[in-house]
Amino acid sequence: MKSSIKAAVAVVGIVSLGALAACSSGDSGATDKSPSPTAAATLSGPVTISVAIDKGLSKDAKDQFDARVAAFEKANPLITVKSQEYTWTATTFTADLAGGTLPDVFTVPFTDGRGLIAQNQVANISGLVSQLPYAKNFNENIAAEGQASDGSQWAVPIAAYGQGLHYNRTLFTQAGLDPDKPPTTWDEVRTDAKQIADTTGQAGLAMMTKDNTGGWIFTTMVNAFGGRVEATDGGKTTATIATDQAKQVAQYIHDMRWEDNSMGANFLYDWNGINQDFAAGKIGMYVSGGGNLPNLITQNNMDMKDYGLTVLPLQGDDAGVLGGGTLAAVSAKADEQAQVASVKWIDFYYVQPLVDKDAAVASAQQSVANKQPVGAPQLPIFDQATYNQQQEWIKPYINVPLDQMKGYTDNVFKQPLVPEPGVATQDVYSKLDPVVQSILTKKDADIGKLLSDAQTQAQRAIDSAS
């Protein structure tokens, strides 16, 4: 059944998505079931917590973060906050978790939430979360991504996204294209990409291919062509990678690479790398989460006049846009006092600016003062009315070019939203990375065999996880 983002953000699954383990101990990512502080738990004395901060932030972005920390510590004099650089990456997260090197508060994609909870690898903060005034107001589909099987809320949803097509308006202009009329079909994407490559010498369309991001984007395109990479029936999940839609996507990528020569020369992009080259004006278009502009600005110094965003083209009877989101979690190694402090930080830093006027305005004012972006489009984690109200609160401070993102903001809420694969998500993506890499680097790549082999490998991963 198709779902609408406007009706319900039914998502399962990448954002952007960070010492000192100040109040924790232990030697393994997995623990016995962590005790859940009662709803009445309070701080009994001073406590220090480590919290995630994105790697590679500009000085202005770090200043903004420090200002938020200072405001939090002023409001919570018993809590000292230490920042720790952390960016979730599929290939390193498991080792960081097992090695006990994560901060007390860290973020993970929706795809990781239920597995971490089932293995008791995050703290059970459900008692504390239940006392937050908005605890019962989350979109139920979003809240479920941070819940245990009994419905208790172990992780807090803080962001949701739908994939978008990011494009460089300057390259569009240089190529003789109208940046106010981005492509609306995949045929137009291909035509525009070739024109950009032929005219400017830059990649018309680039793709992520490694650290599971290749599988993520390939799955996104399969969804947009009307296919899926997993199907669940009667409780059994089956890999459905070798489908007509996946073959169409693979052939589309192949033809852009080998017939049009419009995909540049770097075929080993990860999320950070493609953001960097896009911000540097080396890429005309790429697919990623629709809320990516703040990362492009704070980590890659993107010039906002160059930036454009529109929705993904959809084709096929069951086409939809892949959606996902981010959870804030607390380390299973954090003791009760650290958990209490950590939930206070999650509430203050991530959620209050979305639900409270004073917090929203204060955060926006601080961001403007530190030359940080305000007002980049996101999908609501509560409901559309709450999101619209928050946008109204911060309207005087919005400093991003919303008119350059109208292709996205005017249309994304009308698009059917498709959740990420629900079983062995990252493993399935990892099996698709080599498919994309092979297509981009081998002109005679056997698409049918690549997809068939990936399906077999993905099924093994699904069976192991089930």
C-alpha positions, 0 to 999 in steps of 0.5 A, a space after each residue: 500500500 502506498 503512503 503519503 509523507 503528508 499523511 504519515 511519515 512511515 519510515 524505517 531506516 540514513 542522516 546525518 546523520 560524534 571522548 571522554 566516557 565521563 560516566 560509564 565503564 565496561 568493555 563490550 558494546 553488548 550488555 545485560 539488559 540495562 536498568 531503566 531509571 524510573 520516571 521519577 529519577 532525578 540528579 543527585 549531584 554533579 554529573 559529566 556526560 559526553 555528547 556527539 558533535 559532527 566531525 569536520 565542522 567549521 569554526 562557526 558551527 563549533 561556536 554554535 554548538 558551544 553556545 548551545 552547550 553553554 545555554 544547557 549548562 546554565 539551565 542545568 548547573 549540575 551537568 557538565 557536557 563534553 563534546 566528542 566528534 562522532 559521525 555514524 558510519 556503517 563500516 565503523 559503528 559496530 567496532 566503536 560500539 563494541 570497543 566502548 568508544 561512543 559518547 554517552 549520547 550518540 545518533 544512529 539511523 532508524 535502520 539500527 534502532 530496533 537491533 540495538 534495542 533488542 541486543 541491549 546495546 543502548 540504555 533503556 531510557 524509556 522511563 525518562 522519555 515517558 515523562 517528556 511532555 511530547 512523548 505521546 505526540 510522535 508520529 507513531 510510525 516514527 516512534 516505533 523505530 526507537 521502541 522495544 518490542 513492548 512499545 517502550 521508547 528506548 531511543 528518541 526520534 530527532 529527524 526524518 527525511 525523504 531522499 531528494 535530488 540535489 543540484 548545482 545551480 551554477 553548473 546548470 547555468 553554465 551548461 545552458 540549463 534553467 536552474 529554476 526548472 530542474 529535471 522532473 523525469 529520469 530521462 531529463 536527469 540523464 539529458 541534463 547530466 550529459 549537457 552539464 558534463 559536455 559543457 562544463 567538464 564536471 560530473 553531470 550526476 555522481 553516485 555514492 558507491 561505498 560504505 553501504 551508501 552505494 546500496 542505499 542510493 541504488 535502493 533509492 533509485 529502485 524504489 523510484 522506478 517502482 521496485 523494492 529490494 525486499 518483500 515480506 509476506 506472512 512474516 518471511 522476508 525475501 530479497 527481491 534484488 534481481 527484478 526488472 526495476 533493478 535491471 532498469 536502474 542498473 542499465 540506466 547507470 551503465 548507459 550514463 557512465 559508458 554511453 554519455 560519459 556524464 558521471 565523472 571519474 570518481 567511482 568510490 564516493 562515500 557520503 562525506 566525499 560526495 558532499 565535499 565535491 558537490 560543495 566544491 562545484 565538481 558535481 552537477 547532481 546527486 541523490 541524498 537525504 533532502 535535509 542535507 543542506 546544513 551538512 553541506 554548509 557547516 562541514 563543506 562551506 557550500 555557497 548557498 547561491 549554488 544550491 538547488 534541491 528538488 524531488 526525485 522523479 518517480 516512474 512505475 506503478 508503485 514508485 515512491 521516495 525512500 525515507 528514513 531518519 535519525 534516533 538519539 540514543 544513550 550508551 548502555 554503559 552510562 549509569 543512571 545519573 548519566 542517563 538522566 543527564 543524557 535525556 535532558 540533553 536530548 530534550 534540550 538540544 534535539 527536540 525542544 527547538 521543534 516543539 517549544 517557541 522559546 527554544 525554537 527562537 533561541 536556537 535560531 537566534 544563536 544559529 544566525 549569530 554564528 552564521 549557521 543555516 536556519 530553515 532547511 527543509 525537513 520532514 516532521 517527526 510529530 505532525 504537519 501542524 507542529 512542523 508548520 508552527 515551528 517554521 512560523 516561529 523561526 520565519 524571521 530568522 530563516 537564512 537559507 534560500 527556500 526559493 531555490 528548494 521549491 522543487 522539493 518543498 512544493 512536492 515532497 509531501 505529495 510523494 509516496 514514502 517507502 521505508 528502507 528495507 526492514 531486515 538486515 538493512 545495512 547488510 543488504 546495502 553492503 551487498 549492493 555496493 559492489 554492484 554499483 562499483 562494477 557497473 561504473 568501472 566495467 563497461 561489460 559488467 554482467 548486470 543480470 549476474 551482479 544482481 542475481 549474486 547480490 540477491 543470493 548474498 542478501 538473502 543469506 544476510 536476511 535469513 541470518 538476521 531473522 
